[in-house]
Amino acid sequence: MVAAAHWRWYGSYLQRRWRALALFALAGAALAAINLPLLVLLHRSLDAALSSKSLVPLGYAAALFLVLRAATAGVTILISRRSAPILRQLGADMRIEIVEALHTRLWQDVASMEDASIQAKLIHDTERVEQMSQRLFNSVLPQLVPLAGYAILAIVLSWQLALLAAVLALALQLAANGAHRMLSRETIRFQHMFDRFHVEIVRVLHMMPTSILLGHERASIRQFSSEARQLADSGARLSWTMVAAAQLQGMTHAVLICALLLAGGAMVLGGTMTPGALFTLLVTLRLASAALGPIIAALPLTIAGDNALSHLYLMRDRGRTLDAETEDTAPDLARLELRDIGFAYGSRSILNGVSLNLVPGQVTAIVAPNGIGKTTLLNIAAGVLHPDQGTANWITTDGQRIDARHCRQQIGAVPQHPRFFHASFRDNILCHRANLGEAALAQAIAQAALVPVIDRHPERLEALVVDGGELLSGGERQRLAIARALVNQPALLVLDEPTNHLDHGALDRILDAILSVNRPPAVLVATHDERMLRRADIVYRLDTERLQICDAADWMAVA
């Protein structure tokens, strides 16, 4: 069922370009079929040369062959130049769809994904599908028509030898099946080992500062060395298996040619076949073997492509809860209402009957022991988690209700462990949102008290944030994350333990700046920090799956 599904998915991409792909395949077949009239010409020229004892007929045939070969090469290059972008675009479209699917996955799935593993599949598996597509349309399909022509010509020249060739080829192919099965196994094993090696490279590089800091870099190197050697061993097995399969294929061709040469020689001596016909038949079968070569060579790529397609299809087809294409804009000063929220991770209930109103300009704090469900509640408010029970809606002044999942563009969020990428301060704050202007950018930087950090760099906003922000201090990273959350002037600001690494003065300045604008956001914060709790307008304690308003004595006991 799944096997058919991932090939149907692949077929849907081919259908979008079927006219161009069919044209390229037919053009390639036509070019490959040019050999057929040349073989007929060779047969007649050779018989004419033997009867006249002159090389002139063969000279004309050779000249025509060279002219047609040069023309074929030129047209083939032109077709490849036209077809390559189309086939490469297929891979690009596939990558785009998968990244879009990843962006709309269940939030708990996104949080549990390993970047390195996803990266390996997204890069290597799509490249394997592209290679399979290139081989399919540039080499395999164009050879089918010539193969049929070679078979017909061989039957015309001598049906007896053609039948002998077919029977021997089938028997020899059956004998070589074991090598093909081994090649299939080694191809899949190497593909798996290569993906593992890619993941290990990313892990080692990501954890290298930590390994050095903790003094266990030799252990990290040993782990990497183990993966590198296993990949080398798997690659070696695949290499000799491919050589063995190729040599076995060559031996089958040799046995076939020798048998046909002996049988054909007997027919020539018996006067039932001319030397020209025998020579042309052998050349025809040699060309047929050459046409089969790309098809046989495509076998490892097809095995790898099939395995890659199954991985990509499963990665693309997981459950989704978010729709990045139909987001609505939350009206200004809308109120967020969480009503009777229930949520569980499997059989473990986290929230039950939780209700909360978040009002613009008001700071609402959630305090609770670790692992109780604060972050889960924040993610539901941010619209990235959908509750199992209850509703999370924005309420407008005229009473209209909008699902929180459709208002994510109006949310600013600072997670407990913010991520940054190797790019400028500007790019890390805007985070691909090119529609946000310079005024919004400058306001967010000022509100997050990030100006002194940026001013230290001569390049200012264009200075690079390297190594995912590892070279920034904890406070600088926190301010950068807050600026990113504020740049879209959100209706709701969600903060998960935001005061880590921020001194008291910086915390007060940032909160004052956030709440002093004309249209301040509602602020929802999960924290244990007493400084943050004192700044909150209302504090809730999350305990035994429910929220309770608590006074200073209550929250100080928890904090």
N, C-alpha and C positions, 0 to 999 in steps of 0.2 A: 504493500500500500504506500509506504513512505518512498520506496524506490521509484514507483510511478509518479508520485507527487513531485519529487525534486526534478525529475526530467520534464514533467509538464511545466513546472516553473521556468526551467531553462528554455523550453520551447516557446513560452510566452514572449521571451526576449527576442527569439529568432523571428517570430511572427511579425514583430514591429518593423523588421527590415527584410522581410522575405523576398521582396522583388529584387532588391539590390544583391542579396546573397545568392538567390537563384541565378541571376544574371552572371555573377562572378563564377559560380560553379559551372554553368553551361559554357561560358567563354573558356574556362580552363579545360573543360572536356573537349571542346572543339580544337583547341591548340594541341592537346595530347593526341587527338585522333588524326592529326596531320600525318602521323607515322604510317597510317594504314595505306593510303595511296602510294607512299614512298616504298612500302614493302612490295606492293604489286609491281611498281616500276623496277625494283631491284630484281624481282623474279624474272621479268621479261628481259631486262638488260643483261643479266648473267647468262641466261639461255642464249641470247643473241650474240654475246661475246664469245661463248663457247663454240657456237656454230660457225661464226665468221672468223674466229681466232683474232679478234681485234678488241682493243681496250676502249675504243671510241664510245660504244653504248654505255659502258661503265663510267667513263669520264663525264658524259652528260648527266647521268644519274647522280654522281657525286657532286657535281656543281649545283644541281637543283636542290640536293639535300642540304648543302651548306647555306644556300640562299634562304631556304625555308626555315632552317634552324636559326639563322640570325634574326629573321622576322619574328619567329616564335619567341625568342629570348626578349626582344624589345617589347612585344605585346604583353608577355608575362610580367615584366617589370612594371609596365603601365597598370595592369590589372591589380598587381600587388599594392601599388601606390594608392589606388582607389579603395581597395578592400580593407587594407590594414586599419585606417581610421574607424571604419564602421565596426569592425570586430573588436577593436580596442574600446570603442564607445560602449559596446555591450558590457564589458567588464566594469567600466566607469558607472554605468547605470545600475549595475548589480551592487556595487559598493555603496552608492548613494542610497539605494533602497534599504540596505542592511543597516547603515548608520541611522537612517530615519527610523527604522524599526527599533533600534537600540534606544533611541531617544524617547520612544513611546512605550517602552517596556514597563512592566510592573516595577514600582519603585524598589521593592524589596529585592527583586532580581538585579536591578541596576546596582544597588548597594553591595551585592555579593559577587559581582563580576570581577574577574581579575583582568586588569588592563592588558597585561602581556599576552595572555591566552587569546583574548579577543583580537588583539593586534595581529597575532600570528595567523589567525584564521582569516581576518579581513584582508591581509596583504597576500599571504601565500596561497590560500585556497582560491581567491579570485584570480590570481595570476595563473594557477593551474587550469582553471576553467578557460581563461583566455588562450593559453597555449593549446588546449584541446580544440577550441573553436578555430584557431588559426590552422591547425593541422587538418581539421575536418574539411574546411572550405578551400584551403589552398592546395591540399595534397590528396586527400582521400576521395572526396566526391568527384573531382575532375578526372580521376583514373577509372571510374566505373564504366564510362562509355568506351574508352579505348580497350579496356579488358574484354568487353563484349565483342568489340570489333576483332581483337586478336583471336578470340575463340572461334568466331565465324570464319576468319581467314585460314586458321589452322585446319578447320574441318574441310574447307574447300581444297586446300593443298593436299591433305591426306586424312580422311576421316579415321582410318585405322590408327595412325600415329597420334592423332588428336585424342582418340578414346584411350589409348595406352597412357598418354600423358596425364589425362584426368584421373584414371584409376591409380597410377603411381603417386600422383600428387596427393590424393585423398589418403592413401595408405601411409605415406610418409608424414603427412600432417597429423594423423592420429597418433603416430609413434612419437611425435614431438610435443604432444599435449602436456606431458609432465613438465617439460621445460617452461611452457607458457604458464602453467599454474604456479610454478616456483617463481617466475618473474612477477606474476601478479602479487604474490605474498610479499616478496622483497620490496616491491614498489610501495605498497601500502605501509609496510614496516618503516621504510626509510622516510616516507612522508610524515609518519607519526613522530619519528625521532627528530626530524628537522624542525617540526613545530615545537617539540619539547626543548630543543636547543635554543630556539628563538626566545621562548619564555624564560629560559635560564639566563640568557644574556641580559634581558631587560631586568630581571630580578637582581642580578649581580651588580649591574650599573646603578640601579636605583638604591640598593642597600650598601653600596661601596663606602659612602661617608660613615654610615653606622658601623660597618665592619672595621674600618680603620679606628674609629673612636673607641670601640670595645676591644680592640686588639686581637680580633679573631679573623684577620684577613686571610691567613693561610687556610683556614677551614673553608672560607668562601671560594678561594682559588681551587682547593681540592674538589669541591662540589662541581665547580665549572669544568675542571679538567675531566672529571668522570663523565659528564654529559658530552664533552667534546670528543672523548675517545669512543664513547658508545655510538655517536653519530658517525665517526670515521669508520668504525667496524661495520655499521649498517650500510654505509655508502660503499665500502669495499665489497660486501656481499652482493649489493645491487649491481655493481660494475661487472663483477665476474659472471653474474647470472645473465646480464644483458649480452656479454661477450659469448657466453656459452649458447644462449638462444640464437644469437646471430650466426655463430659457426654451425650450429645444428641446421639452421635454415639453409646456410650455404652448402652443407653436405647434401641436403635433400635435393637442391638444385643440381649439384654435380651428378648425383645418382640418376636423376631424371634425364639430364642431357646425355650422359653416357648410354643409358638404355635406348633413348631415341636415336642416337647416332648409330648404334649397332643395328637397330631394327630398320632405320632409314637406309643405312648402307646396304643391307640385304635387299631392300626393295629397289634401290638404284641398280644393284648388280643383276637383279631379276628382271629389270626393264620395265617395272611398273611405276617408276617415279624418276623424274629427271634430276640431275645434280642441282640445277637452279632451284627446283621446287624444295628439295631437301634443305639446301642452304637457307632459303627464305623461311622455311618452317622453323629451323633452329633459331634464326634471328627473331622471328615472331615470338617464339616461346621465351627467348631471352628478354625481349621487350615486355612481354607479359609478366615475367618475373620481376623486372624493374618497376613495373606499375604496381605490382603487389607489395614491393618494398615499403613505400610510404604507408600503405595500409597496415602492414605488420609493425612498422616502426611506431605507428600511432597507438598501438596496443597499450604500452606503459602509460602514455599520456591520457588515454581514455580511462584506464583504471584509476589513475590519480585524479582525473577530472570528475569521475563518478563519485569517488570518496569525498572530494572537495565540495561537490554540489550538495551531497547529503548533509555535510556540516553546515554549509551556508544556509540551506533551507531550514534546518532546525533552528539556527540562530535567528533567522528572519521571522519564523512562524510562531515564536513564543507568545504568550498572552500579553495584551496591551491594555492600558487604561487611559493613556494620555493621547490627545490628538493635537499635534503641533500645527496642523494646517487650519484649524477652525477656532482659534482662540479669540474670545471677545475681550473688549477693553472694559474693565470695571469702571463704572461712573465715579466721578470725583466724590470723595467723602462718603462712600458707601460704607455700610456697617456689615461686618462679618459675623454671621451667626452659626455657631456649632450647636446642634440640637440632638440630644440623646445619642451621642456617638458611642458606638461599640466597635472594638477591633481586637483581633486575636491573631497570633502567629501559630498556625496549626491548632493544636488543642489548648495552647496557653493563652488565656484571656488577658489582655493588657488594659483595655479601657471598657467601661460599661456604664451607659447612661450619663456620659459626660456632656454638659451643656456650658456654653461660653459665648459672651458677646464682646466683640472687639470694636472699640469706637475710635475714630481718628483723634489723634492728639493725646490719647491715654496710653500709659504704660502698664501692661498686664504682665505679671511675673508668675511663673510656675516653679514651685520648689518641691523637691521630692528626693528620696534616696536614689542612687544609681540603679539603672535597670528596671525602673518602675513603668516607664512609658512616656517620659517628657518629650523625647525626640520624636516619638511616634505621633503624639498630639500636635507637635509643631509641623510635622510633615503633612498631616491632614489639613491643618489651617493653610498651609502653603499650596495645597491643591495637588501635591504629587502622590499622596496616598489617598485611596478611596475607602471610607469606613465600611465595615461589614454591616453596621446598623446605623440608623440616624442619617442626618444630612449636614453638609457644610456648604452654606450658601451666602453669597453677598446679597444684602438687602439695600435697595436704593430708597431714596426719600419718598418715592411714589409707590413703594411696596413691591417693586419687581424683584424677583429672586433669580440669581444667576449661580450656577454650580461653580464652586471654588476651583475646580479643575480647569474651567474655561477662562479663568482670570489670572493665569500665572504670569502674564506679562506685566501685571500691576503689582507683583509681589517682589520684595527684596529679601534675600535670605543670607545669613551668615552661618554656615554649618560649624560644628565643633572643630572639624579639621579641614579648613579651606584648602583648595587646590589652586595652583597657579601653573602657567606654562611658560616655556622659554620664549619670551617676547617682551615688548616694551611695557612700561607702566600703563601707557594709554591702552594698549591692546588687552592687557589683563583686566583693566577696569571696564572697558566697553564690552569685552568678551563677545566680539563679532556683531554687536548691535550698532551697525554703522549709521543708523537713522538718528541716533542720539547726538545732539549738538554740543558745541564747545561750552555753551553756558551751563548745560546740565552737568557736563564733565567737571567744570571748574567748581560748581556748587558742591558736588559730591566729594571732591578732594578737600574742599574747605571744611565741610561738615565732619569728615572722618579725621580731621587734624593730620592729614597726610602731606600738607604743603612743606613742612620742614624736611621730611624724608626725600621728597622729589627735588627740593632746592639744593640738596647736597650733591646732586649729580649734574655735571655740566650739560648733559643731554636732556635734562629735566624729564618731561613725559616720555621721551624717546629712549631713555636709558633702559637697558635690558634687565628683566627679572630672571636671573639665571638659576639653573638647577631647581626649578619649581619653587623658587623663593627661599631655598635653604640658606642663602647667604644673608637674608634679611633677619633682623631680630624678631622675637616673638611678637612684640608690640607693633612693629612695622608691618608684619604679615597680617595682624589683626586689623590694623587701620586700612590696609589695602583691600581686605575682604569687605570691610564696612563700606568703603567708597564704591566698590563694585555693586553692593546691594542697594546703594542709594542713588546711583546714576540715572536710573529710570524713573526717579521721583515716585516711589511706590505708594500705594494706598495702605499696604500692610508691610511692616518690617519685622521679620522673624529672626530672632537671635538665639543661638544655642551656645550657652556658656560664653558670651562675648567678651567678658572682662579678663579672660586669661591674658597675662602679660601686659595689661593696661594699668597704669598707676591711677590713683584716685582723681588727680587733677585732669588727666586725659579723659577719663570716663565722664566726668561732669561736663567738660567742654564739648565732647561729642554728643551727649544727650541734649544739652542745651541747644546746640546747633541744629539737631534733628527736629526738635519740637518747636523751634522758634520761626520756622518758615510759615508762609501764609496758609498752606494746606498741609499740615503735618500728618504723617502716617499714623495708623494704629500700630503700636509696638507690642509684640508678644515675645517674651524672653523666658528661657529656661535657665535657671542659675542657682548656684549655691552661695554666691557672693553677697555678703551682707551689705556692701556698698550699693550694689545694684538693687537689692530688695528695698533698701531705704528710699530709693528714687522712684519706686513703682507706685502707681496710683492705687493699684489693687493687687493683692498677693493671694494666690490659690495654692493650696497644698494638695498634691496628687497622692492619694493613698488608697490601697485596696480597690483600685480600678476607678475611683471616683474623685471629683474635685470638691474641695471645701475651702471656703474663704477662711483665711487665718490671720490672726493678729501677730504682732512682733514677737511675742513669747513663743508662739507656735512655730513660726518660720525660723527663728533663731535656733530652736532645738534641732530642726532638720538640717539647717545650713551648717 
